[in-house]
Amino acid sequence: MNILLDTHAFLWWIADDARLSDAARDAISDPDNEILVSAASAWEIAIKVGIGRLTLPAPAKRFVPRQVQRNGFVALPIQLEHALAVEDLPKHHKDPFDRMLVAQARAEKLTLITDDPLIQRYNIETLW
């Protein structure tokens, strides 16, 4: 299975946070699954660190790539096709980062690991 992590799922996996569901934890740890982290999540993390809403043990520009590599994840860039696909999404969610993750999951046929009920309203595969 090819899986895209929502930003909170990525951070909760890194922190071994109990809020990450057992199903999500099992899917992420399954060596047969390819786990992707979007550039949109890196962007969201960098913004939150920059405005003081998130604290990391290192600057985001070092922390995120290191964690992606350390965990064997794959970085998913934002392609022009992804950005333009946001236009066609229903207005279930207003958060631009979440809308980008939905567009990427759709375009790349990925299962999105998220506990966000608004994201789960989109016509994409989700897991939680």
C-alpha positions in Angstrom: 0.0 0.0 0.0 1.2 3.5 -0.8 0.5 5.8 2.2 0.6 9.6 2.6 0.9 10.8 6.1 -1.2 13.8 7.3 1.1 16.3 9.1 -0.1 15.2 12.6 0.3 11.6 11.8 4.0 12.2 10.8 4.6 14.2 14.0 2.8 11.7 16.2 4.8 8.8 14.6 8.1 10.6 15.2 7.1 11.4 18.8 5.7 7.9 19.5 2.5 9.7 20.5 -0.3 7.6 21.9 -2.8 9.6 19.8 -1.7 7.7 16.7 -4.1 4.9 16.2 -3.1 1.2 16.3 -4.2 0.8 12.6 -2.1 3.8 11.6 0.9 2.6 13.6 0.6 -0.9 12.0 0.4 0.5 8.5 3.4 2.9 9.0 5.5 0.1 10.4 4.6 -2.4 7.7 7.7 -2.8 5.5 5.6 -3.7 2.5 4.0 -0.2 2.6 5.7 2.9 1.0 5.2 5.9 3.3 5.2 9.3 1.9 5.5 12.7 3.5 4.3 15.7 1.5 6.2 18.9 1.0 3.0 20.5 2.1 3.5 18.9 5.6 7.1 20.2 5.7 5.8 23.6 4.8 3.1 23.5 7.4 5.6 22.4 10.1 8.1 25.1 9.1 5.3 27.8 9.4 4.2 26.5 12.8 7.7 26.4 14.1 8.4 29.9 12.7 5.4 31.4 14.5 6.0 29.5 17.8 3.0 27.1 17.6 5.3 24.0 17.3 8.5 23.2 19.0 11.0 20.7 17.6 14.3 19.5 18.9 16.1 21.0 15.9 15.2 23.6 13.2 12.5 22.2 10.8 14.9 22.5 7.9 17.1 19.8 9.5 14.5 17.9 11.6 12.0 17.1 8.9 14.4 15.7 6.2 16.3 13.8 8.9 13.1 12.2 10.2 12.0 11.3 6.7 15.3 9.6 5.9 15.6 8.0 9.4 12.2 6.4 9.1 12.6 5.3 5.5 9.8 7.6 4.3 9.7 9.2 0.8 9.4 12.9 0.3 6.5 13.8 -2.0 7.0 17.1 -3.8 4.1 19.3 -4.8 3.6 19.1 -8.5 1.8 21.6 -10.7 -0.9 18.9 -11.2 -1.4 18.7 -7.4 -1.7 22.4 -7.0 -4.3 22.7 -9.7 -6.3 19.8 -8.5 -7.2 21.7 -5.4 -9.6 23.8 -7.5 -11.9 20.8 -8.1 -12.2 19.7 -4.5 -15.4 20.0 -2.6 -15.3 22.7 0.1 -15.3 20.3 3.0 -12.0 21.7 4.4 -10.7 25.2 4.4 -7.1 24.4 5.5 -4.9 24.8 2.4 -2.4 22.2 3.6 -5.1 19.6 4.2 -6.6 20.4 0.8 -3.2 19.9 -0.8 -2.8 16.5 0.9 -6.2 15.4 -0.4 -5.3 16.6 -3.9 -2.0 14.7 -3.7 -3.7 11.5 -2.4 -6.2 11.7 -5.2 -3.7 12.3 -8.0 -1.2 9.7 -6.8 -3.9 7.2 -5.6 -2.5 7.1 -2.0 -4.2 6.2 1.2 -4.1 9.1 3.6 -3.5 8.4 7.2 -5.4 11.1 9.1 -7.8 11.4 12.1 -9.3 14.6 10.6 -13.0 14.0 10.1 -13.2 16.7 7.5 -10.6 15.0 5.3 -12.4 11.7 5.7 -15.4 13.3 3.9 -13.5 13.5 0.6 -13.7 10.7 -1.9 -10.2 9.3 -1.1 -8.9 6.2 0.8 -8.2 7.1 4.4 -6.9 5.1 7.3 -7.2 5.7 11.0 
